[in-house]
Amino acid sequence: MKLIKLDAIDSTNDFLKTLNSQEDLENFTMVTAENQTNGKGQRGATWATESGKNLTLSILTKNTLTPNDQVFDLSVITSLAINQVLEDLNIPQLSIKWPNDIMSYNKKIGGVLIENIHKSGGEIHSIIGIGLNVNQTDFENLPKASSLAVICNKEFDKTIFPELITARIKKTITEWRTNSEKLWQIYFQKLFKKGVPMPFQNTKNEHFMGIILGVSKTGKLQVQLEDDSIAEFDIKEITLLY
C-alpha cells in the first residue's frame, strides 16, 4: 500500500481525487496531511483539525463497488473497520453514529466522507476520507467532540493509524463479499442510541421523539415514531439531538 505524506493541503480527498485522474494509482493508495485547511464533512460541513495532532487520511479504493451494489455498503465497511482498529487499541465505549461518525461515550472522535467516481466502462473508484481526533486536547466551542488522548488520558502514535485502518478496510471488504449480512448486523448492533427514545429535528426545525431501529440498505435511518409508525430519513432530512 502506497502512502503519500503531505505537510499541508486544502483537502486530502481533493488531492487524491485529482491525482487519481492524472495517474494510474495503486489500489488502496493513502494520502495523509499534517494540516488540512479545507477538510470536508457530512452535510457540507467542514472538518476542523489542529495541525499535527490528528489523523487526516484519504484512501483510494478501486472497484470495491459495482453499479449494482448499494453505495452505502462502503460506508458500513469503513466505519466497522475503524471501529475494530480502535477496539483493538482498547478505546472504550465505541459506537457508530449514523451514518458513519465514530463515537466514544457520547463524544465524536472521528468521521468519514466517501466520494465515488464513476469511470468509463462502469468502474467505480471511491475516495474514503477519514478524520480521527488522536492527540488534540482543546475542543473549545466543540462540546460534542473529543479525542483518543482525552478519553484515554495518554498520547498516541498517530503514524500507526493509516496502515492499520487501510489494512482493516481491505480485510472487511473481503469479509463483506462472503458474508455481508453478518457485517450489517454488527453495524446495527453498534449504532449510537439504537433502541433508545431520542429527540430529533427535521428540516423545518421541528422537534419530535423517535426510536432508532436500524438503517436501510440504501443508508436511510429507520425510526419508530410516537404513533408507532416507522419512517425512513436521508442524511439531510433529520438530525439526532443528544
N, C-alpha and C positions, 0 to 999 in steps of 0.2 A: 504494500500500500504506500503510495507516494504522499509525502507530507510537504506542503508549501507553507513556510512560516513567513509572515509579514509583520512589520513593525506597526504600521498604521494604515488603515484603509477605510473608505467610507462604508463599505458593506462586503463582507466575505462572500455572501451569496451572490451579489452582483459581480464581484471579481471572478468567481468560479464559473458563473454563467457565461461571462464574456470569454474567458479562457477556453471553455468547452466549445464555444462556437468557432474558435480560431485553430484549435489543435485537436488531435485525436487522443484524448486523455485516457489514462488507465482507469478502469473501473475502481471505484472507492478512493479516488484521489481526494485528499483532505487539504483544506486551507484553514490556517489559524491566524489570528491577529492579536497583538498585544493591546492595540487601541482601535476601536471601531467607532467612527464618528457618525454613522447614519444607519445603525442596525435597525432591522425591521422586526416587528412582532405581529401577532394576530390582530385583526380588525383595523389594520393600517396604523397601529401604534408603533412607537419607536422602542427599541430595546437599549436602555442606557446601562453602561457598564463602566466601572472605574478602571482606568488604564493599568494594565499589568497585573490585575488582581484576579481576573475571572477567565473562564473559557469562552472564547468565541470561535466556533468551529462550523465549517461548511463541508459537506461530503457529497461527492458526485456518485450516484448510482445509475447504472445503465440497464435498461430492460428488466428492472425489478417488477414493473407493472406492464401489463399489456392493455390495449384498448378495451378489452372485455373485463378487466379487473375493476373492482371498486377502488377509486383513487384514495379513499380514506385508509385502505389497508396499510399503506406505508407509514401513516401517522401512528397507527396502533403499534406496528412493528418497532418504530423508533422510540416511542415513549416506553414500551416494555423493555427495550434494550437498555435505555438509560437507567430505568428503574432497577434493573438487575445489576448493573455495574455499581450503583450506589448501595444496593443491598449487600453486595459482596464487600463493600467498604464499611459496613455496619452503620450506615446513616439511618437514624431512627424514624419511625412513623411515616413511612413513604406512602404516597398515593398519587394518582393521576387525575388532575382536574380537567374535565372535558374542555377541549378535545385532547390536548397533549401538554398541559403545564405540569411540571414536576413539583410536587409539594412535600414538605416535611412538616409534620404537625399541621398548623393552619397557615403556613408561610410558603410563598412561591420561591423556589430555589432555581428553577430552570424552565425554559420554554423552547418550543420547536416551531419552525416555519418551513414548510415544504413548498417548493415551486417546481412544477412539472413542465417539461419542454417536449413538445410533440415533434419528432423528427420525420423527415420524409421516409416513406416505407413503413410507417406505423410504429416505429420505435418510440419509446418514451424514456427520456433522461430526466432524472429528478435531482434537484439540489436540496439537500437536507441541511437547514440552518439550525444550529443548536447554541443556545446561550445557557451557561451554567454558572451560577454565583459560587465561587470557590473560596477566595480569601478576603473578599470585601467585607468590612465590618460596619461601615457607615451607610445606613439606609434612611437618612433624613428625608422626610416627605414621602417615604415609601413604606407605610406601616404594614403592608401585607407581604413584603419581601424579606428574605433572609439569605444566608449562605451556609455552606458546609462548615466554614470556620466558626461562625456564630453558634450554630446548632451543636457542634461537637467540641467547641472550645479549644480548637487547635488549628494550626495551619496545615494545608495540604500541598503536595507537589502537583501543581496543575498540569505539568507536562505529561503526566501519565494518562490523562483522560482521552486525548484524540484517538490513540490506538486502541485503548480499552473499549471505548464506545463504538468505534468503527468495526472492530472485530466482533463485538456482541451484536451489532446490527446485521453483519454478514451471517452470523450463526442463526439469528432469529429469522432472517429471510429464508434460510434453508429449512428451518423448522416449520415455517408458515406454509411452505409448498407441500408439506406432507401432512400437517395437522393444524390447519388454520382455526378450526372450531375450538380446539383446546386453548389456543392463544387468545381468541376472542373472549372466552370465559375468564381467563386470567385478567384480561383488561377490565372486564365488567367488575370483577372482584376488587380491583384496585381503584375503582372510581371514587374520587373525593366526594364525600357526603351522600353516597348512594344509600337509598333506603331511609333517609332522614328527612323529615319535613323541613323545608328550607324556603326562605323568601327569594323571589325572583323579580326582575324588572324587564319589561318588554320595550320595544322601540318607541312606544308612546309614553314612556316613563311611568307606566302603571305598575304597581306592585301587586304580587299575588303569591300565594303559597303553593308549593308542589313538592312531590317526592320523585327524585331521580330513580328511574327503573333500569335504564341501560342506554345503549347507543345503537342506532340502526346501522346496517351495513354501508349506508351512504354517509355516515358520520353525523346524523342528526340526533340530538339529545331527546330521549324519551322520558316524558314527565307525566306523572299521575296528578291531575288537578283536583281541586277540592270537591268537585262533583263526581269524582271517581272516573272521569273520562281520561283517556291517555292522548296527549298531544306530542307532536314531534317539532323540534325547533332547530333551525340552522344557526350557525355561529353568530351571525349578525342580528339574530332575532331575539335573543334572550341573554340576560346577564344574571349569574348567580350572586346573591348578596350574602356575604359571610363575614 
